[in-house]
């Protein structure tokens, strides 16, 4: 008896791009048209733009972790793990599961949306002593760490130790760094009232960036407005400056300053997932070169999008322009890729991705924000309304929207209790401990593994 096998569609990554792709595939494909598999370590979509609010305690971690299993129509098979290599010729994806088992997953069509990882440089001590803010675990851990510094400083009799615990350094003047510094400064400013032994003037926040401007994407006026808000709160903003070296109790800047601190938060940009390097395909600034239809040239059935792909920005109309790694592009690319996968399956024509940027929003905590929706510059409460309204509307489920709105209202009315959860208590965890960037295989290792598996089979 002949066995008819359905085409196998493998989606790598459950970020904005991957989840939107899977949702559209489920809605548009009949159950007998294809089998859909999703590779992700966690069965949730993380709403990354709100991570600073989790780190500062405005939102609970669960409120921005959107379950992939809530939908009753969900039929996608989830492999709990991360892709560590892809053999494009053999059409096999190598996956490391959450139990460290290595498995080979064959596919007919693959959608690569592995996202990005924190961009680091060869700075002495950076990965050993800096915190990142790219995952839910990092946000929860960072909140615990900042509150613990207040607790330890309050208990300390040593003025030198106290001074180092009450200084905080954030590196990166983009959205992530600016929002992180703003939100966490609000946290410590509010918390210090509960510590009568601490002098509020000893708490100092530093935001540094090697760029000459803060958030240049916002334009000069809004960038200056954001800087004025931060400086008004007492945050020391230094531009044209980066980290020269990092230690457990101090950080040395490139301008020669030495800042005693136990808290170095690194948010200086992102780079494409190391998975892209395992393909042996052409890249531009680490991102996979793809067509406007988000296909990989020279390889049938391979699609790539999101932070890891240099998707041409057709709407911009400039030669060589690529879409920025933002949530609004990733979500729309996910839906368009799903349509193109379906078109390929059905022998129809694929369509290019075209989307005009809707603008930018930056939530600085409290009543402070700067936003540029559709090119209109806003500040203060109007900007805050737009920023939170945009994020609230972009949340995928009504449950998530309810949780976030409830958290916002509760925090505004009742404030914070500044409770540490004890997350990884007594066990230090820094940049190198969260993103597992050393887990990936080289192209040769991927090929050798797949060939060895074939010989055994």
C-alpha positions as CSV (number, residue, x, y, z in Angstrom):
1,X,0.0,0.0,0.0
2,X,1.4,3.4,-0.9
3,X,1.9,5.8,1.9
4,X,1.4,9.5,1.0
5,X,3.4,11.8,3.2
6,X,2.5,15.4,3.7
7,X,5.1,18.2,3.2
8,X,7.0,19.0,6.3
9,X,7.3,22.7,7.2
10,X,9.8,23.4,10.0
11,X,9.7,26.9,11.6
12,X,12.8,27.8,13.7
13,X,12.1,30.4,16.5
14,X,9.1,31.5,18.4
15,X,9.7,35.2,18.3
16,X,7.4,37.7,16.6
17,X,8.3,36.4,13.1
18,X,8.1,32.7,13.9
19,X,4.8,32.8,15.8
20,X,3.1,35.0,13.3
21,X,4.2,32.6,10.6
22,X,2.9,29.5,12.4
23,X,-0.4,31.2,13.2
24,X,-1.0,32.1,9.6
25,X,0.0,28.6,8.4
26,X,-2.5,27.1,10.7
27,X,-5.3,29.3,9.6
28,X,-4.6,29.0,5.9
29,X,-3.5,25.4,5.5
30,X,-5.8,22.5,5.6
31,X,-4.9,19.7,8.1
32,X,-4.0,17.4,5.2
33,X,-1.9,19.9,3.2
34,X,1.2,19.9,5.4
35,X,2.7,19.1,8.9
36,X,4.0,22.1,10.8
37,X,6.7,21.9,13.4
38,X,8.1,24.7,15.6
39,X,11.5,24.6,17.2
40,X,11.7,26.7,20.4
41,X,13.1,26.2,23.9
42,X,10.0,27.7,25.4
43,X,6.3,27.3,24.5
44,X,5.6,31.0,24.6
45,X,6.2,34.1,22.6
46,X,8.1,36.8,24.5
47,X,7.0,40.4,24.0
48,X,10.5,41.8,24.0
49,X,9.8,45.5,24.0
50,X,8.3,45.3,27.5
51,X,11.3,43.5,29.1
52,X,12.5,46.7,30.8
53,X,9.1,47.0,32.6
54,X,9.6,43.4,33.8
55,X,13.1,44.3,35.1
56,X,11.7,47.3,36.9
57,X,8.7,45.4,38.4
58,X,6.0,47.4,36.6
59,X,4.9,44.1,34.8
60,X,5.1,40.5,36.0
61,X,7.1,38.1,33.9
62,X,4.0,36.0,33.0
63,X,2.2,39.0,31.6
64,X,4.6,39.3,28.5
65,X,5.1,35.5,28.0
66,X,2.2,34.6,25.6
67,X,1.5,30.9,25.7
68,X,1.6,29.0,22.3
69,X,-0.7,26.3,23.6
70,X,-3.7,28.5,24.6
71,X,-5.5,28.3,21.2
72,X,-7.8,25.3,20.9
73,X,-7.0,25.2,17.2
74,X,-3.3,24.8,17.8
75,X,-2.0,21.8,16.0
76,X,1.6,22.6,15.5
77,X,4.1,20.1,16.9
78,X,6.6,21.9,19.2
79,X,10.1,20.6,19.7
80,X,11.4,22.0,23.0
81,X,15.0,23.0,22.1
82,X,17.1,25.2,19.9
83,X,18.4,24.7,16.4
84,X,22.2,24.6,16.4
85,X,22.8,23.8,12.8
86,X,21.2,23.4,9.4
87,X,22.3,21.2,6.4
88,X,20.7,22.9,3.4
89,X,21.6,20.1,1.0
90,X,20.3,17.3,3.1
91,X,17.4,19.4,4.3
92,X,18.1,18.5,8.0
93,X,18.0,20.8,11.0
94,X,20.2,19.7,14.0
95,X,18.4,20.5,17.3
96,X,19.7,20.5,20.9
97,X,16.7,19.8,23.1
98,X,16.2,21.3,26.6
99,X,17.6,18.0,28.0
100,X,20.8,18.4,25.9
101,X,19.8,15.6,23.5
102,X,21.0,16.2,19.9
103,X,18.3,15.2,17.3
104,X,18.1,15.6,13.5
105,X,14.8,16.9,12.1
106,X,14.2,16.5,8.4
107,X,12.1,19.1,6.5
108,X,10.8,19.9,3.1
109,X,10.4,23.6,3.8
110,X,12.2,25.6,6.5
111,X,11.4,29.0,7.8
112,X,14.4,30.5,9.7
113,X,13.4,33.0,12.3
114,X,15.9,32.3,15.1
115,X,16.1,36.0,16.0
116,X,19.2,37.6,17.5
117,X,21.5,37.5,20.4
118,X,23.2,40.3,22.4
119,X,26.1,41.9,20.5
120,X,29.3,41.8,22.5
121,X,32.9,42.9,21.8
122,X,36.3,41.6,22.8
123,X,36.3,43.7,26.0
124,X,38.2,42.3,29.0
125,X,35.7,41.0,31.6
126,X,32.6,41.9,29.7
127,X,30.8,38.5,29.4
128,X,32.0,37.5,32.9
129,X,30.7,40.6,34.7
130,X,27.9,42.2,32.6
131,X,24.2,41.5,32.7
132,X,22.1,41.4,29.5
133,X,18.4,42.0,28.9
134,X,17.4,39.8,26.0
135,X,15.4,37.0,27.8
136,X,12.7,36.8,30.4
137,X,15.1,35.1,32.8
138,X,17.6,37.9,32.5
139,X,14.9,40.5,33.2
140,X,13.7,38.6,36.3
141,X,17.3,38.1,37.5
142,X,18.2,41.7,36.9
143,X,15.3,43.0,39.1
144,X,16.4,40.7,41.9
145,X,20.0,41.9,41.5
146,X,19.2,45.6,41.6
147,X,17.0,45.2,44.7
148,X,19.7,43.1,46.4
149,X,22.2,45.9,45.8
150,X,20.0,48.2,47.8
151,X,19.6,45.6,50.6
152,X,23.3,44.9,50.8
153,X,24.2,48.6,50.7
154,X,21.7,49.3,53.5
155,X,23.3,46.6,55.6
156,X,26.9,47.5,54.9
157,X,29.1,49.4,57.3
158,X,31.8,50.0,54.6
159,X,31.3,53.3,52.7
160,X,33.4,52.0,49.8
161,X,31.3,48.9,49.4
162,X,28.1,50.9,49.8
163,X,29.2,53.4,47.1
164,X,29.9,50.6,44.6
165,X,26.6,48.9,45.2
166,X,24.7,52.1,44.6
167,X,26.2,52.9,41.2
168,X,24.7,51.3,38.1
169,X,26.0,51.4,34.5
170,X,23.9,50.8,31.4
171,X,25.7,50.5,28.1
172,X,23.7,51.2,24.9
173,X,21.9,54.4,23.9
174,X,19.3,52.7,21.8
175,X,15.7,51.8,22.8
176,X,16.6,48.9,25.0
177,X,19.4,50.7,26.9
178,X,17.5,54.0,27.2
179,X,14.3,52.3,28.4
180,X,16.2,50.0,30.8
181,X,18.1,52.9,32.4
182,X,14.9,55.0,32.7
183,X,12.8,52.2,34.1
184,X,15.3,50.9,36.6
185,X,16.2,54.4,37.8
186,X,12.5,54.9,38.6
187,X,12.7,51.6,40.5
188,X,15.6,52.6,42.7
189,X,14.3,56.2,43.2
190,X,11.0,54.8,44.5
191,X,12.7,52.0,46.5
192,X,15.1,54.2,48.4
193,X,12.3,55.6,50.4
194,X,12.0,52.2,52.1
195,X,15.7,52.4,53.1
196,X,16.0,55.2,55.7
197,X,19.7,54.4,56.2
198,X,20.6,55.1,52.6
199,X,21.4,58.6,51.3
200,X,19.5,58.9,48.0
201,X,22.3,61.1,46.6
202,X,24.6,58.1,46.6
203,X,22.4,56.2,44.0
204,X,23.8,57.1,40.6
205,X,22.9,55.8,37.2
206,X,25.2,56.0,34.2
207,X,24.0,55.6,30.5
208,X,26.9,55.4,28.0
209,X,27.1,54.9,24.3
210,X,29.8,55.1,21.7
211,X,27.4,56.9,19.3
212,X,27.4,60.7,19.2
213,X,23.6,60.9,19.7
214,X,21.0,59.2,21.9
215,X,18.5,57.2,19.8
216,X,19.4,58.8,16.5
217,X,16.4,57.0,14.8
218,X,14.0,59.4,16.7
219,X,15.6,62.5,15.2
220,X,17.5,65.3,16.9
221,X,14.6,66.9,18.7
222,X,13.1,63.8,20.3
223,X,16.6,62.5,21.0
224,X,17.4,65.6,22.9
225,X,14.0,65.5,24.7
226,X,14.7,61.9,25.9
227,X,18.2,63.0,27.1
228,X,16.6,65.9,29.0
229,X,14.2,63.6,30.7
230,X,17.0,61.3,31.8
231,X,19.3,64.1,33.0
232,X,16.4,65.7,34.9
233,X,16.1,62.4,36.8
234,X,19.8,62.5,37.6
235,X,21.0,59.9,35.1
236,X,24.5,60.7,33.9
237,X,24.4,60.3,30.0
238,X,27.8,60.0,28.3
239,X,28.1,59.8,24.5
240,X,31.1,58.8,22.5
241,X,32.1,56.6,25.4
242,X,32.2,52.8,25.9
243,X,33.6,50.2,28.2
244,X,37.4,49.6,28.2
245,X,37.3,46.8,30.7
246,X,35.0,45.3,33.3
247,X,35.7,43.9,36.7
248,X,33.5,42.4,39.6
249,X,33.5,45.7,41.5
250,X,34.4,48.5,38.9
251,X,34.1,49.4,35.3
252,X,36.6,51.4,33.3
253,X,35.3,53.7,30.5
254,X,37.2,54.4,27.4
255,X,37.6,58.1,28.5
256,X,39.6,56.9,31.5
257,X,37.0,57.2,34.2
258,X,36.7,54.3,36.7
259,X,33.3,53.8,38.1
260,X,32.9,51.6,41.2
261,X,29.9,49.4,40.5
262,X,28.5,45.9,40.9
263,X,26.0,46.4,38.1
264,X,27.0,46.6,34.5
265,X,24.0,46.2,32.1
266,X,25.0,45.6,28.5
267,X,22.4,46.5,25.9
268,X,24.7,47.7,23.1
269,X,22.8,46.2,20.2
270,X,22.1,42.7,18.8
271,X,23.5,40.4,16.1
272,X,21.9,37.6,14.1
273,X,21.6,34.3,15.8
274,X,24.8,32.1,15.5
275,X,22.6,29.6,13.7
276,X,22.9,31.7,10.5
277,X,26.7,31.1,10.4
278,X,26.1,27.3,10.2
279,X,24.4,27.6,6.8
280,X,27.5,28.6,4.9
281,X,25.3,31.1,3.0
282,X,25.9,34.8,2.0
283,X,25.4,37.3,4.8
284,X,25.4,41.1,5.2
285,X,26.5,42.3,8.6
286,X,25.8,38.8,9.9
287,X,22.2,38.7,8.6
288,X,21.2,36.2,5.9
289,X,20.9,37.7,2.4
290,X,17.4,37.0,1.1
291,X,15.1,38.0,-1.7
292,X,12.2,40.5,-1.3
293,X,10.0,37.3,-1.0
294,X,12.3,36.3,1.9
295,X,13.6,33.2,0.1
296,X,17.2,32.1,0.2
297,X,18.7,32.4,-3.3
298,X,19.9,29.1,-4.7
299,X,18.0,26.9,-2.2
300,X,14.5,25.7,-2.8
301,X,12.1,25.7,0.2
302,X,14.3,27.9,2.4
303,X,12.8,31.1,3.9
304,X,14.4,33.5,6.3
305,X,13.1,36.6,8.1
306,X,13.2,38.8,11.2
307,X,16.4,39.8,13.0
308,X,18.5,37.1,11.3
309,X,17.7,38.1,7.7
310,X,18.5,41.2,5.7
311,X,15.1,41.5,4.2
312,X,15.1,44.2,1.5
313,X,13.1,47.3,2.5
314,X,11.1,47.7,-0.7
315,X,8.9,50.4,0.8
316,X,11.8,52.7,1.5
317,X,12.7,52.8,-2.2
318,X,16.5,53.0,-1.6
319,X,19.0,50.5,-3.1
320,X,20.5,48.2,-0.5
321,X,18.0,49.3,2.2
322,X,17.1,46.5,4.6
323,X,14.3,46.3,7.2
324,X,15.4,47.2,10.7
325,X,15.2,44.4,13.3
326,X,12.0,45.6,15.0
327,X,8.8,43.9,16.1
328,X,6.5,45.6,13.7
329,X,8.5,44.3,10.7
330,X,9.0,40.8,12.2
331,X,5.3,40.3,12.8
332,X,4.4,41.4,9.2
333,X,7.2,39.4,7.7
334,X,6.0,36.3,9.5
335,X,2.5,36.6,8.0
336,X,4.0,37.3,4.5
337,X,6.4,34.3,4.7
338,X,3.5,32.0,5.6
339,X,1.6,33.3,2.5
340,X,4.7,32.6,0.4
341,X,5.2,29.1,1.8
342,X,1.6,28.3,1.0
343,X,2.0,29.8,-2.5
344,X,5.0,27.6,-3.0
345,X,3.1,24.5,-1.9
346,X,0.2,25.3,-4.2
347,X,2.3,26.3,-7.2
348,X,1.3,30.0,-6.9
349,X,3.3,33.2,-7.3
350,X,5.2,34.5,-4.2
351,X,4.8,38.1,-3.3
352,X,7.5,40.5,-2.0
353,X,7.4,41.9,1.5
354,X,6.4,45.6,1.6
355,X,5.7,47.6,4.7
356,X,6.1,51.3,5.5
357,X,7.5,51.9,9.0
358,X,4.7,53.1,11.3
359,X,7.1,55.0,13.6
360,X,8.8,54.5,17.0
361,X,7.8,54.6,20.6
362,X,10.0,54.9,23.7
363,X,8.5,54.4,27.2
364,X,10.7,56.2,29.8
365,X,8.5,55.1,32.8
366,X,5.9,57.1,34.8
367,X,4.5,60.0,32.7
368,X,7.6,60.3,30.5
369,X,7.9,59.0,27.0
370,X,8.9,60.2,23.5
371,X,7.1,58.8,20.4
372,X,7.1,59.3,16.7
373,X,4.0,57.6,15.2
374,X,3.7,58.2,11.5
375,X,6.3,60.9,11.7
376,X,4.5,63.0,14.3
377,X,6.7,64.0,17.2
378,X,5.1,63.5,20.7
379,X,6.4,64.0,24.3
380,X,5.1,63.4,27.8
381,X,1.6,62.0,28.4
382,X,0.5,62.0,24.7
383,X,3.7,60.1,23.8
384,X,3.1,57.7,26.8
385,X,-0.5,57.1,25.7
386,X,0.7,56.2,22.2
387,X,3.6,54.0,23.4
388,X,1.5,52.0,25.8
389,X,-1.4,51.9,23.4
390,X,0.8,50.5,20.7
391,X,2.3,47.8,23.0
392,X,-1.1,46.9,24.4
393,X,-2.6,46.5,20.9
394,X,0.3,44.5,19.7
395,X,-0.1,41.8,22.4
396,X,-1.4,38.7,20.7
397,X,-4.0,37.4,23.2
398,X,-6.8,39.0,25.3
399,X,-5.4,37.3,28.4
400,X,-2.0,39.0,27.9
401,X,-3.7,42.3,27.3
402,X,-5.7,42.0,30.5
403,X,-2.7,41.0,32.5
404,X,-0.6,43.9,31.2
405,X,-3.4,46.5,31.7
406,X,-4.0,45.2,35.2
407,X,-0.3,45.4,36.1
408,X,-0.1,49.0,34.7
409,X,-3.1,50.1,36.8
410,X,-2.0,48.3,39.9
411,X,1.5,49.7,39.7
412,X,0.2,53.2,39.1
413,X,-2.1,53.0,42.1
414,X,-0.3,50.9,44.6
415,X,3.4,51.1,43.6
416,X,5.9,48.4,44.1
417,X,6.7,46.2,47.2
418,X,10.4,45.7,46.0
419,X,10.3,42.0,46.7
420,X,13.2,39.8,45.6
421,X,12.0,36.4,44.3
422,X,15.3,34.7,45.1
423,X,15.7,33.8,41.4
424,X,19.0,31.8,41.2
425,X,19.9,32.9,44.7
426,X,23.6,32.7,45.6
427,X,24.4,31.7,42.0
428,X,25.8,34.5,39.9
429,X,24.5,34.6,36.3
430,X,25.8,37.0,33.7
431,X,25.7,37.5,29.9
432,X,27.5,34.2,29.1
433,X,25.1,32.2,31.3
434,X,21.8,33.0,29.5
435,X,22.1,32.9,25.7
436,X,24.2,29.7,25.2
437,X,26.0,31.2,22.1
438,X,28.7,28.5,22.4
439,X,26.2,25.7,21.6
440,X,26.2,26.0,17.8
441,X,28.0,23.8,15.4
442,X,30.2,24.9,12.5
443,X,29.0,24.1,8.9
444,X,31.6,21.2,8.7
445,X,30.3,19.8,12.0
446,X,26.7,19.9,10.8
447,X,27.6,18.2,7.5
448,X,29.7,15.5,9.3
449,X,26.9,14.8,11.8
450,X,24.2,14.5,9.1
451,X,26.4,12.2,7.0
452,X,27.2,10.0,10.0
453,X,23.5,9.7,10.8
454,X,22.8,8.7,7.3
455,X,25.4,5.9,7.3
456,X,24.0,4.5,10.6
457,X,20.5,4.6,9.2
